[in-house]
Amino acid sequence: EDLFEIAARDRITALLGGYNVTLIAYGQTGSGKTHSMFGPDEVLTDFQSVAPELYGLVPRCTIALFEGVENADSESTFIVQCSYLEVYNDKLNDMLSRPVRHDLRMREVGGGKGVTAEGLHLEVVTSVEEVMDCLKRGQDNRVVAPMAMNPRSSRGHGIFTIHVKEMMAGGAERRMKLNLVDLAGMESSKKSAPINPDKRRQEEASTIGRSNPKP
């Protein structure tokens, strides 16, 4: 709760005011990034039964977002969608498509929309519960492996995005994005070795190091 109040609440207010927002969990493997973003495992596996005080940043941000939409100008109409990208071995995978689509291409879109992953699946959501269902499905599709410092180490970066489109009474539109990024952990080959030696783990560690941002 303290982390949400310090790092996120004002950002959700900014989002609903028309800004794009990104929250990134960065740190060494096993340091608690995924826990900070989502909460304990049961937040994803049994969201409706979990006590709210256990929620991580993502469910708290989602609740604040829908509360903001509910209290927004009554003449505005909102469409909310979710997407989930995994950056794995320098490739983009769509975690919400059925089946998972691999190696999506980045494309620059005209009209000031910037760069996007071509063909990325966007799923319409109307409630916090539906957002959490998308999040669980995406998490279930991520690549994880047991490592010396973390029994369930994410082997790629997860980018869960909530897309908000507001259609105002006068016909104007604005689009906002909330990017919630759970980075794979920074690793030392000496401290964070794979439990079961596998060439894939070596390749993953190499690409994690290249694609992680500098602090």
Contacts in CASP RR format, 6 or more apart in sequence:
PFRMAT RR
TARGET T0000
AUTHOR 0000-0000-0000
METHOD contacts of the structure
MODEL  1
EDLFEIAARDRITALLGGYNVTLIAYGQTGSGKTHSMFGPDEVLTDFQSV
APELYGLVPRCTIALFEGVENADSESTFIVQCSYLEVYNDKLNDMLSRPV
RHDLRMREVGGGKGVTAEGLHLEVVTSVEEVMDCLKRGQDNRVVAPMAMN
PRSSRGHGIFTIHVKEMMAGGAERRMKLNLVDLAGMESSKKSAPINPDKR
RQEEASTIGRSNPKP
1 53 0 8 1.000
1 60 0 8 1.000
3 36 0 8 1.000
3 56 0 8 1.000
3 57 0 8 1.000
4 56 0 8 1.000
4 57 0 8 1.000
4 60 0 8 1.000
4 61 0 8 1.000
7 23 0 8 1.000
7 57 0 8 1.000
8 23 0 8 1.000
8 57 0 8 1.000
8 60 0 8 1.000
8 61 0 8 1.000
8 64 0 8 1.000
9 64 0 8 1.000
11 21 0 8 1.000
11 23 0 8 1.000
11 61 0 8 1.000
11 178 0 8 1.000
12 21 0 8 1.000
12 61 0 8 1.000
12 64 0 8 1.000
12 65 0 8 1.000
12 68 0 8 1.000
12 178 0 8 1.000
14 21 0 8 1.000
15 21 0 8 1.000
15 65 0 8 1.000
15 164 0 8 1.000
15 176 0 8 1.000
15 178 0 8 1.000
16 65 0 8 1.000
16 68 0 8 1.000
16 69 0 8 1.000
16 72 0 8 1.000
16 164 0 8 1.000
16 176 0 8 1.000
17 176 0 8 1.000
18 166 0 8 1.000
18 174 0 8 1.000
18 176 0 8 1.000
19 176 0 8 1.000
20 176 0 8 1.000
20 177 0 8 1.000
20 178 0 8 1.000
20 179 0 8 1.000
21 176 0 8 1.000
21 177 0 8 1.000
21 178 0 8 1.000
21 179 0 8 1.000
22 178 0 8 1.000
22 179 0 8 1.000
22 180 0 8 1.000
22 181 0 8 1.000
23 57 0 8 1.000
23 61 0 8 1.000
23 178 0 8 1.000
23 179 0 8 1.000
23 180 0 8 1.000
23 181 0 8 1.000
24 181 0 8 1.000
24 183 0 8 1.000
24 213 0 8 1.000
25 32 0 8 1.000
25 33 0 8 1.000
25 34 0 8 1.000
25 36 0 8 1.000
25 37 0 8 1.000
25 57 0 8 1.000
25 181 0 8 1.000
25 182 0 8 1.000
25 183 0 8 1.000
26 33 0 8 1.000
26 183 0 8 1.000
26 186 0 8 1.000
26 212 0 8 1.000
26 213 0 8 1.000
26 215 0 8 1.000
27 33 0 8 1.000
27 183 0 8 1.000
27 185 0 8 1.000
27 186 0 8 1.000
27 215 0 8 1.000
28 149 0 8 1.000
28 185 0 8 1.000
28 186 0 8 1.000
28 187 0 8 1.000
29 147 0 8 1.000
29 149 0 8 1.000
29 150 0 8 1.000
29 153 0 8 1.000
29 184 0 8 1.000
29 185 0 8 1.000
29 186 0 8 1.000
29 187 0 8 1.000
29 192 0 8 1.000
30 149 0 8 1.000
30 150 0 8 1.000
30 153 0 8 1.000
30 185 0 8 1.000
31 185 0 8 1.000
33 182 0 8 1.000
33 183 0 8 1.000
33 185 0 8 1.000
34 154 0 8 1.000
34 182 0 8 1.000
35 56 0 8 1.000
36 56 0 8 1.000
36 57 0 8 1.000
37 56 0 8 1.000
37 57 0 8 1.000
37 58 0 8 1.000
37 180 0 8 1.000
37 182 0 8 1.000
38 44 0 8 1.000
38 56 0 8 1.000
38 57 0 8 1.000
38 58 0 8 1.000
38 59 0 8 1.000
38 135 0 8 1.000
38 139 0 8 1.000
38 182 0 8 1.000
39 54 0 8 1.000
39 55 0 8 1.000
39 56 0 8 1.000
39 59 0 8 1.000
40 50 0 8 1.000
40 54 0 8 1.000
42 49 0 8 1.000
42 50 0 8 1.000
42 54 0 8 1.000
43 50 0 8 1.000
43 54 0 8 1.000
43 55 0 8 1.000
43 56 0 8 1.000
43 59 0 8 1.000
43 132 0 8 1.000
44 132 0 8 1.000
44 135 0 8 1.000
44 136 0 8 1.000
44 139 0 8 1.000
45 136 0 8 1.000
47 59 0 8 1.000
47 129 0 8 1.000
47 132 0 8 1.000
47 136 0 8 1.000
48 129 0 8 1.000
55 63 0 8 1.000
57 180 0 8 1.000
58 135 0 8 1.000
58 160 0 8 1.000
58 180 0 8 1.000
59 128 0 8 1.000
59 132 0 8 1.000
61 162 0 8 1.000
61 178 0 8 1.000
61 180 0 8 1.000
62 128 0 8 1.000
62 131 0 8 1.000
62 132 0 8 1.000
62 162 0 8 1.000
63 128 0 8 1.000
65 80 0 8 1.000
65 162 0 8 1.000
65 164 0 8 1.000
65 178 0 8 1.000
66 80 0 8 1.000
66 127 0 8 1.000
66 128 0 8 1.000
69 78 0 8 1.000
69 80 0 8 1.000
69 164 0 8 1.000
72 78 0 8 1.000
72 166 0 8 1.000
73 168 0 8 1.000
73 169 0 8 1.000
75 168 0 8 1.000
75 169 0 8 1.000
76 166 0 8 1.000
76 167 0 8 1.000
76 168 0 8 1.000
76 169 0 8 1.000
77 166 0 8 1.000
77 167 0 8 1.000
78 164 0 8 1.000
78 165 0 8 1.000
78 166 0 8 1.000
78 167 0 8 1.000
79 124 0 8 1.000
79 164 0 8 1.000
79 165 0 8 1.000
79 167 0 8 1.000
80 124 0 8 1.000
80 125 0 8 1.000
80 126 0 8 1.000
80 131 0 8 1.000
80 162 0 8 1.000
80 163 0 8 1.000
80 164 0 8 1.000
80 165 0 8 1.000
81 122 0 8 1.000
81 123 0 8 1.000
81 124 0 8 1.000
81 125 0 8 1.000
81 162 0 8 1.000
81 163 0 8 1.000
81 165 0 8 1.000
82 96 0 8 1.000
82 122 0 8 1.000
82 123 0 8 1.000
82 125 0 8 1.000
82 131 0 8 1.000
82 134 0 8 1.000
82 135 0 8 1.000
82 160 0 8 1.000
82 161 0 8 1.000
82 162 0 8 1.000
82 163 0 8 1.000
83 94 0 8 1.000
83 96 0 8 1.000
83 120 0 8 1.000
83 121 0 8 1.000
83 122 0 8 1.000
83 123 0 8 1.000
83 160 0 8 1.000
83 161 0 8 1.000
83 163 0 8 1.000
84 94 0 8 1.000
84 95 0 8 1.000
84 96 0 8 1.000
84 134 0 8 1.000
84 135 0 8 1.000
84 137 0 8 1.000
84 138 0 8 1.000
84 158 0 8 1.000
84 159 0 8 1.000
84 160 0 8 1.000
84 161 0 8 1.000
85 92 0 8 1.000
85 93 0 8 1.000
85 94 0 8 1.000
85 95 0 8 1.000
85 104 0 8 1.000
85 117 0 8 1.000
85 120 0 8 1.000
85 158 0 8 1.000
85 159 0 8 1.000
85 161 0 8 1.000
86 92 0 8 1.000
86 93 0 8 1.000
86 95 0 8 1.000
86 141 0 8 1.000
86 142 0 8 1.000
86 143 0 8 1.000
86 156 0 8 1.000
86 157 0 8 1.000
86 158 0 8 1.000
86 159 0 8 1.000
87 93 0 8 1.000
87 156 0 8 1.000
87 157 0 8 1.000
87 158 0 8 1.000
87 159 0 8 1.000
87 211 0 8 1.000
88 143 0 8 1.000
88 155 0 8 1.000
88 156 0 8 1.000
88 157 0 8 1.000
88 204 0 8 1.000
88 207 0 8 1.000
89 156 0 8 1.000
89 203 0 8 1.000
89 204 0 8 1.000
89 207 0 8 1.000
90 207 0 8 1.000
90 210 0 8 1.000
90 211 0 8 1.000
91 102 0 8 1.000
91 103 0 8 1.000
91 104 0 8 1.000
92 103 0 8 1.000
92 104 0 8 1.000
92 105 0 8 1.000
92 106 0 8 1.000
92 117 0 8 1.000
93 100 0 8 1.000
93 101 0 8 1.000
93 102 0 8 1.000
93 103 0 8 1.000
93 104 0 8 1.000
93 141 0 8 1.000
94 100 0 8 1.000
94 101 0 8 1.000
94 102 0 8 1.000
94 104 0 8 1.000
94 117 0 8 1.000
94 119 0 8 1.000
94 120 0 8 1.000
94 121 0 8 1.000
95 137 0 8 1.000
95 138 0 8 1.000
95 139 0 8 1.000
95 141 0 8 1.000
95 142 0 8 1.000
95 158 0 8 1.000
96 121 0 8 1.000
96 123 0 8 1.000
96 134 0 8 1.000
96 137 0 8 1.000
96 138 0 8 1.000
97 121 0 8 1.000
100 141 0 8 1.000
101 119 0 8 1.000
101 121 0 8 1.000
104 117 0 8 1.000
104 118 0 8 1.000
104 119 0 8 1.000
104 120 0 8 1.000
105 117 0 8 1.000
105 118 0 8 1.000
106 115 0 8 1.000
106 116 0 8 1.000
106 117 0 8 1.000
106 118 0 8 1.000
107 115 0 8 1.000
107 116 0 8 1.000
107 117 0 8 1.000
107 118 0 8 1.000
108 114 0 8 1.000
108 115 0 8 1.000
109 115 0 8 1.000
109 116 0 8 1.000
113 175 0 8 1.000
122 163 0 8 1.000
123 134 0 8 1.000
125 131 0 8 1.000
125 134 0 8 1.000
125 162 0 8 1.000
131 162 0 8 1.000
134 160 0 8 1.000
135 160 0 8 1.000
138 160 0 8 1.000
142 154 0 8 1.000
142 155 0 8 1.000
142 156 0 8 1.000
142 158 0 8 1.000
143 154 0 8 1.000
143 155 0 8 1.000
143 156 0 8 1.000
143 204 0 8 1.000
144 152 0 8 1.000
144 153 0 8 1.000
144 154 0 8 1.000
144 155 0 8 1.000
145 153 0 8 1.000
145 155 0 8 1.000
145 194 0 8 1.000
145 195 0 8 1.000
145 198 0 8 1.000
145 200 0 8 1.000
145 201 0 8 1.000
145 204 0 8 1.000
146 152 0 8 1.000
146 153 0 8 1.000
146 194 0 8 1.000
146 195 0 8 1.000
146 196 0 8 1.000
147 153 0 8 1.000
147 187 0 8 1.000
147 192 0 8 1.000
147 193 0 8 1.000
147 194 0 8 1.000
147 195 0 8 1.000
147 201 0 8 1.000
148 191 0 8 1.000
148 192 0 8 1.000
148 193 0 8 1.000
148 194 0 8 1.000
148 195 0 8 1.000
149 187 0 8 1.000
149 191 0 8 1.000
149 192 0 8 1.000
150 192 0 8 1.000
151 195 0 8 1.000
153 184 0 8 1.000
153 185 0 8 1.000
153 192 0 8 1.000
154 182 0 8 1.000
154 184 0 8 1.000
154 185 0 8 1.000
155 184 0 8 1.000
155 201 0 8 1.000
155 204 0 8 1.000
155 208 0 8 1.000
156 184 0 8 1.000
156 204 0 8 1.000
156 207 0 8 1.000
156 208 0 8 1.000
157 181 0 8 1.000
157 182 0 8 1.000
157 183 0 8 1.000
157 184 0 8 1.000
157 208 0 8 1.000
157 211 0 8 1.000
157 212 0 8 1.000
158 181 0 8 1.000
158 182 0 8 1.000
158 183 0 8 1.000
158 184 0 8 1.000
159 179 0 8 1.000
159 180 0 8 1.000
159 181 0 8 1.000
160 179 0 8 1.000
160 180 0 8 1.000
160 181 0 8 1.000
160 182 0 8 1.000
161 177 0 8 1.000
161 178 0 8 1.000
161 179 0 8 1.000
161 180 0 8 1.000
162 177 0 8 1.000
162 178 0 8 1.000
162 180 0 8 1.000
163 175 0 8 1.000
163 176 0 8 1.000
163 177 0 8 1.000
164 175 0 8 1.000
164 176 0 8 1.000
164 177 0 8 1.000
164 178 0 8 1.000
165 173 0 8 1.000
165 174 0 8 1.000
165 175 0 8 1.000
165 176 0 8 1.000
166 173 0 8 1.000
166 174 0 8 1.000
166 175 0 8 1.000
166 176 0 8 1.000
167 173 0 8 1.000
168 174 0 8 1.000
183 212 0 8 1.000
183 213 0 8 1.000
184 204 0 8 1.000
184 208 0 8 1.000
184 212 0 8 1.000
185 208 0 8 1.000
185 212 0 8 1.000
186 208 0 8 1.000
186 209 0 8 1.000
186 212 0 8 1.000
187 205 0 8 1.000
187 208 0 8 1.000
187 209 0 8 1.000
189 205 0 8 1.000
192 205 0 8 1.000
194 201 0 8 1.000
END
